Amino acid sequence: MGILNEFKEFAVKGNAMDLAVGVVIGAAFGKIVTSLVNDVIMPPIGLLLGGVDFSYLSATLREKTDVAPAVVLKYGVFINTIVDFLIVALAIFALVKGLNSMRRTKDEPPAAPPAPTREEVLLTEIRDALVRR
């Protein structure tokens, strides 16, 4: 029974629940960003570049034959995925930066400068004595 209780404590009280919630929200956020990239951002960019639809950009390496399918390099989908990743990375960076700044202002008062060491005090006294001479 000890292992079962440990697992229950890990799954319920530990960070496993937070991680599960983060994964589910992240997956939903990923779908939103993919739609944003594919349906909102890339069409105007394609229009500016002469009506190019990035999702259909590809290079055929080998044509389809009766026995083998075509070999196609879909670099347009790759471009969409890179833009997708950059938007997600930017959003996560902004979120973490915001959380860190809020945490820093609430939890940590400004750090006081450290007290001078004994050696620094002695050197300051010697300097002051030399200036008085």
Secondary structure, DSSP 8 states (H G I E B T S, - for coil): -HHHHHHHHHHHHSTHHHHHHHHHHHHHHHHHHHHIIIIIIHHHHHHHTTS--GGG--EEEE---SSS--EEE-HHHHHHHHHHHHHHHHHHHHHHHHHHHHHHHHH----------HHHHHHHHHHHHHHH-
